[in-house]
């Protein structure tokens, strides 16, 4: 039998770690558990990864790529900037439900264990996400549907934060209160805080 390449093995190990996070939480991600699930010896796992956090970093990288792809595809469905943001919020909530709040769990792990490497990696995910939202907000400003006095950096963080609030509730209720159930309420709160008076009036008249 042909021996699997290191990259293939790394992906297999990272996928098992991801599944453990989803089904058992971050505490279930141990080298011992990964070895048991993968039928790869612990020594072999250490040949591919320095430690558990190196595995979690690869999981975060994959999560980031999948999330950014999902929201990019959803944003392409609408030309109106605010509708793009609305679709991104919905897509993010659905994506997070499928991933069982993975980023929140990893963030909690990095804080609890005071791990700078994981913290920086997670911050990188958030910054890339915010940059995507800021670009759309800038378009909204040009279109005249956004208030002139809004700070794009603060608003992009608020957008992410509203979704995270729903995700935290999702995790703390043992995954029973799905983020998507809060979508319309949170979107209305966000929109009310950023829309221009002109756009607000147009929405009212369009009803």
WOZI-V964995 format. One line per field, one symbol per residue. ss: DSSP state (@ for helix, = for strand, . for the rest). burial: 1 if it has 9 or more other C-alpha atoms within 8 Angstrom, else 0. Layout:
BEGIN
ss->???
burial->???
END
This chain:
BEGIN
ss->.....@@@@@@@@@@@@@@@@@@@.@@@..@@@@@@@@...@@@@@@@...@@@@@@@@@@@@@@@@@@@@@@@@.....@@@@@@@@@@@@@@@@@@...@@@@@@@@@@@...@@@@@@@@@@@@@@@@@@@@@@@@@@@@..=.....@@@@@@@@@@@@@@@@@@@@@......@@@@@@@@@@@@@@@@=.@@@@@@@@@@.
burial->000000001101111111011101110110101111010101001101100101111111000100110111011001001111111111111111100111011110111000100110110010001110110111111001111000010011101101110111111000100110011001100100011100110000000
END
